[in-house]
Amino acid sequence: MRLLGDEYVKSEFRAHRNVENPVHIIGFLTEWQSYAQQLEGDAWRDARMDKGKIDKMSDQQLGQLYELMQTIREKQLKENDPEYQGEQ
């Protein structure tokens, strides 16, 4: 999972590297700081996303979130279910 997370973080920082709107920059950095603090313990494992944040997401962001969820589920099945064959 760490590898997937690391690649995602790198991709997000690259995508926001040239953003000039200060509101977007502050929001982006605030969320990443919050994310980093949550990762310090195991509290994040059972955490749920705030509905208000989900409601503010664009269609593209929701699509990325869905793809991330599918990737994580697939990886968990591969690791935990010896009979799992993947998508046929």
C-alpha positions as CSV (number, residue, x, y, z in Angstrom):
1,M,0.0,0.0,0.0
2,R,2.9,2.3,0.7
3,L,4.1,2.1,-2.8
4,L,0.7,3.0,-4.2
5,G,0.4,5.9,-1.7
6,D,3.9,7.2,-2.5
7,E,3.1,7.2,-6.3
8,Y,-0.2,8.9,-5.7
9,V,1.4,11.7,-3.6
10,K,4.1,12.3,-6.2
11,S,1.5,12.5,-8.9
12,E,-0.6,15.0,-7.0
13,F,2.3,17.2,-6.2
14,R,3.4,17.2,-9.9
15,A,-0.1,18.0,-11.0
16,H,-0.3,21.0,-8.6
17,R,3.3,22.3,-9.1
18,N,2.3,25.1,-11.4
19,V,-0.9,26.2,-9.6
20,E,-0.9,30.0,-9.0
21,N,-4.3,30.5,-7.2
22,P,-3.4,31.0,-3.5
23,V,-6.7,29.6,-2.4
24,H,-5.9,26.3,-4.2
25,I,-2.4,26.2,-2.9
26,I,-3.5,26.8,0.7
27,G,-6.3,24.2,0.4
28,F,-3.9,21.6,-1.2
29,L,-1.2,22.1,1.4
30,T,-3.7,22.1,4.3
31,E,-5.2,18.8,3.2
32,W,-1.8,17.1,2.7
33,Q,-0.7,18.3,6.2
34,S,-3.9,16.8,7.7
35,Y,-3.3,13.6,5.7
36,A,0.3,13.3,7.0
37,Q,-0.8,13.8,10.6
38,Q,-3.4,11.0,10.2
39,L,-0.8,8.6,8.9
40,E,1.3,8.8,12.0
41,G,-0.9,6.3,13.8
42,D,-3.4,3.7,12.9
43,A,-6.5,5.9,13.4
44,W,-6.8,6.4,9.6
45,R,-7.6,2.7,9.1
46,D,-11.3,3.1,10.1
47,A,-11.6,6.8,9.2
48,R,-14.3,7.9,6.7
49,M,-14.1,10.9,4.4
50,D,-16.1,13.9,5.5
51,K,-19.3,14.2,3.4
52,G,-18.7,17.9,3.0
53,K,-15.4,17.3,1.3
54,I,-16.9,14.7,-1.0
55,D,-19.7,17.0,-2.0
56,K,-17.1,19.7,-3.0
57,M,-15.1,17.3,-5.3
58,S,-15.3,17.6,-9.0
59,D,-16.4,14.7,-11.3
60,Q,-12.7,14.2,-12.1
61,Q,-11.7,14.0,-8.4
62,L,-14.6,11.6,-7.7
63,G,-13.4,9.4,-10.6
64,Q,-9.9,9.4,-9.3
65,L,-11.2,8.5,-5.8
66,Y,-13.2,5.6,-7.3
67,E,-10.2,4.3,-9.3
68,L,-8.1,4.4,-6.1
69,M,-10.7,2.5,-4.2
70,Q,-10.9,-0.2,-6.9
71,T,-7.1,-0.5,-7.0
72,I,-7.0,-0.9,-3.2
73,R,-9.8,-3.5,-3.2
74,E,-8.1,-5.5,-6.0
75,K,-4.8,-5.5,-4.1
76,Q,-6.5,-6.7,-0.9
77,L,-8.2,-9.5,-2.8
78,K,-5.0,-10.6,-4.4
79,E,-3.2,-10.7,-1.0
80,N,-6.0,-12.2,1.0
81,D,-8.0,-14.5,-1.2
82,P,-6.1,-17.5,-2.7
83,E,-9.0,-18.2,-5.0
84,Y,-9.2,-14.7,-6.5
85,Q,-8.5,-14.7,-10.2
86,G,-8.8,-11.0,-11.0
87,E,-11.1,-9.6,-13.7
88,Q,-11.8,-12.1,-16.4
